[in-house]
Amino acid sequence: MNQLTKNIITEFSPMWTNKQVWEFEEINENLTFDLIYVEPGKYDEDLWKSKHSHLDSDVRDVAVRTFDNLLDGDELWLSSKGTKSLDKKHVPYLMAIIVDTMIEEEVCLNLRIEKDCLVIAIDRNADVIDCKEFFEEFYHLATGFNYDTDTGIPEDETEAEMYLTRLQEEFDEKMKNILGDKYLPGNNDPDTINAEE
């Protein structure tokens, strides 16, 4: 990981869990931001008015639809709606949802604050160790655990996967017995389930 990414992770550590993200979105409904794609080193305020901008947008939607822009080497700049700068309280939220969106792509990201915006780019110099380091910082995004708490999860990766799968299945079974069709299995929220139908 590069130093700027390490610094921002340290500043906002520990990273948010999915539960925190969900709770934040419950309180702040329909949260949107202004986003622009910028060639590295070519930021200009006029870009907020260009075709590279996605104003008043859902961050997940833009990140998924325009992932190729990141692959092509552009940086994604995020700001609060209509301000060309980002309220600092949104930084940990945005880092969590961007990384969560990118986990499936398995790309390591560079993160920094510049001109009061959160700037995201793919880390093209990342090796396996960098990626491991990066995703370990966001490990509890998926699990909901704090990374410094002993969870009782086995060290061996295969055993850990079997252990977590068994736990999830037991929990799902118990909840289905109590709640029936109202229960959402796995690490889902109602929006995810409804989107798949």
N, C-alpha and C positions, 0 to 999 in steps of 0.2 A: 504494500500500500504506500502511496506517496505521502509526504509529510502533511500536506494540507488536508488530506482525507483523514489521516490519524488525528489531527488537531480538532477537526469538526466533530469526529466521533467522540473524542475525549470530552469536548465541551458539552455535548448533549447526552452523554452516557448516563445510565444505561439506555440502550435503544428501546423504543416502545414495543409492547406486545400487540398482537392482533386485537386483543380484548381492549387495550387502551385506545387503539385506532377506532374501533367500533364505537366505544363509549364517546369519544371525541366527536365522531360523526353524528351520533344521536343528539348531542347538545348543539352542534353547529350544522344544522341540516343544509343540504344543497351547497356545500362548500366548493367554491370554484376559485381558480387562480388565472393569472395571465402567464402564458408560456411563449417563449420564442426559441427558434433554433438559430445558432450563431456559429459561423466558422471560427475556430480558435484564434483569438487575438484580434477579432474584427468586430467587437461589440460596438454598437452605435445606438443611441436612444431612438433614432428614426426607425430602427428595425421593429419596434413595437407597433408601427403602423403598416408594416409590410406583409407580404403573403406568407412570410415565415412565422407569423404570430398566430397564436391560438388564444384569443382573449375570452375571459369569463368562461373558462373550460374546466371540465372534469379531468383531473391529472391522470388518473388510471386510463381513461379512454384515449387521451392524447398520446400517452406513453406507448400504449399497445398499437394504436393505429399508425404511429409515426416512428416506430422502432428503427426502421431503415435509416432515418436521418442520423440517429446515434451510430449505427453501423457504418455509415458513410463518413463518420468523423466529426460531425457537428456536435456542439454543446447545447444542452437544454438549459435555458435560464428560466427560473420561476420567480414570480413576484405576486404580491397581493393584488387583487383586482383594481385596475385603474390607477396604480400608484408608482409603478416602475421600481418598487422596492418591496421587500418582504418583511412582514411583521415577524420578529424573532420567535414568537410563541408557536408559529407554524413550522419552523424548521424541523423539529424532531418528528412531527406528524408526516411531513412531506418525505423525509428520509425513509421513514418506515414504509410508507405506501409505494414509493418508487422501488426500493429494494425488494419488497414483497412482489411487486409486479415483475421485476427482473429475475427473481429466483429461478423461474422455469427456464429462462434463457441462459442461466449459469454464467452471466457476465459479471466481472468485477468492475466496480464503478469508482471513478474519482469524484469527490465531492468537495466543494469549497463555497465560501461566501465571497462574492465580489460585487462591488457597487450596490451593496445591500440586497443582492439577489442570491438565491441558492443556485449554484451552477453544477450540472451533472454531465459527465462524459464517460465513455467506456475507457477503462484502463487498458491500453494496448500493450503495456509493458508488464502486465501482471503474469506471474508464473503460478504454479500450483500452490506454492506456499502463500503468496499474496492473496489468492482467492480464498484459501482456507482461513487465513487471518481475517479477511474482510467479512466472510459469511459467519464466522464465529461471533463477531460483534453483533450480528443480527439473529443469532441462533434462537433466542427466545421470542423472536417475532412470531415464529410458527408455533412453538410449544407453549408459550404463555408463561414459561418459567423464567425466573431471573437467573442469569448465567452463573452467578456465584453461589447458588443454593445447591446443596447435594440432593439430586433428584432420585437417587437409587437406580438410575439407568445404567445398565452394564457398559463397560468401556468398549468391548468388542462390537464392531459396527453391525454385524449380522445378528448377534444376540440382542443388541439394543433395538434393532428394527422389529424383531420378533416380540420382544417385551412390550414395546410401545403399541404394536398392532394388537396384541392380546389385551392390553389395558383398554384400548379404544373399543374393541369388540365387546368386552365385558361391560364397559360403561354404556355403549350403545344399546346393548341387550336390556340392561337394567332400566334405562330411560324409556325404551320402547314399551316395556311392561307397564311403566307408570303412566306415560303420556300418550301412548298409541301413535296415531298418525300426526299428532302435533309435534313430535320430536324430530329435530333435524340431525341426522347422523354426521359424525366427523367434525372437522374444524370448519364449520360453515356458519353463515349467517343467512337470514331470510332472503336478502337481496341476491346472494349467489345462487341459492336454490331456485328462486323464481326466474332468474336469468336463463337457467339451463332448461326450463320447461318449454 
